[in-house]
Amino acid sequence: MPQHSDRPAARSIDVEALRRSYGEAGLAEDELAADPVTQFDRWFSVALEESLLEPNAMVVATADSQGRPSARTVLLKGYDERGFVFFTNLGSRKGREVTENPRASLVFPWYALERQVIVVGDVEAVDRAETEAYWDTRPYGSRIGAWASPQSEPVTGRGVLDAWWHSAKGSFPDAESVPLPEQWGGLRVVPLTVEFWQGRRNRMHDRLRYGRVAVGESWSVQRLAP
């Protein structure tokens, strides 16, 4: 009879050995802007100047009413003193979860710069006029995709998705004819904390976190241990 072992099979990649040393660049309290949005703008401008791949890509973490988390990467489409905005099918998993539990965390993983920005805050809907203004800037194919896909729902195969896309294209033959779907809209994460993380040697990273008790309150800054 074959012998079975409780030990897991050996892997061809030694994950434990994967590591890199970060550089000398640091982040000091006296270098920070007075508010996190201005500081984010500074770092985001550097990410653009360095031509990072998808510098506006961010991980959005949400949780349902039972506290079960989920995360995915989406694209930031706007930010100002009110918060950080992305657009989605509101019937998707993230859309349903922020309805049940209107809080989220965002992570901007700018690995090439040895930086991260982590935002935690409440979630609110973007008003319809702002959503429509953004919708009008989307490419035709993306608009068709928003109509074609029941986001997060199970599908039986790729062919089904392709058929739905072509069906939606037949219904809306040009960009001007594609209306904003009722179930599609914007979400704004209104920050209560924003952490700026800068990699340092020996894993002694700089972590400076802006925080406020409530929206409209003034910001304070704390240094966190790495």
Helices and strands as residue ranges (DSSP letters): G 15-17, G 29-31, H 36-49, E 57-63, E 69-75, E 78-80, E 83-89, H 93-100, E 103-110, G 111-113, E 115-125, H 128-135, H 140-148, H 158-171, G 175-177, E 184-198, G 201-203, E 206-211, E 220-223
